[in-house]
């Protein structure tokens, strides 16, 4: 099979040998898994696992698989699930999966807008959007409520602050997934008391490291990193290359883990939220939350390896 035909599934299967050997000690017995890597939310010190789950591809037709995936995430120690009012079936599927006492295990983040943009045939915005999200998620509160794609930050922030004081949300934030909005986000970060930002960041898209991440660290704002695989393009590009042997130095056995560990090793990044609708992909992603993280020298080595095409 030529490299450019390699799917993520094929890459995962190819890495099973390395992954299996990592789970055995010198005597061939099963080794205990490495400790879960967590980072603190600067505003409170609350710890979050560094790998979460993005859900914008959740669809009702895949309900059983998605429910299995969420339950498997819990088994693996993951907690952060990011959704949005605009993500179609996502909130309803998450709510259904968490029926039965599992809600408190997870850190649920959702989003709303001032305009209602993103709804298919619905004109819900602001408070109406939030109430609908709570109903679909089958919860009385969310851990993080975010203004989606900066749509109405100044308008919605007083309401979010009110909900936070009332205990209906625990943290508040704003999101973007476009470099073109980074400068606008920077202004909002300087103007508002934010607990979180969510921003696009990957080894192939490092603009946030220049424009936003230093400010987040300075203002003690937690960071969710979205699109760590570049809508899949970065992962597909990676799988045309050979994983470097020194990836083992940071306990990496797949390209997905390589790309995720690069993202979450940035000191300002709290958690990456790769999207997944398959249990095998989720398991591979969650493995990036264990073992060693790259230090500054290793991050530079990873960047150089990527920039030179894997040579």
Order of alpha helices (4+ residues) and beta strands (2+ residues): alpha-alpha-beta-beta-beta-alpha-beta-alpha-beta-alpha-beta-alpha-beta-alpha-beta-alpha-alpha-beta-alpha-alpha-beta-alpha-alpha
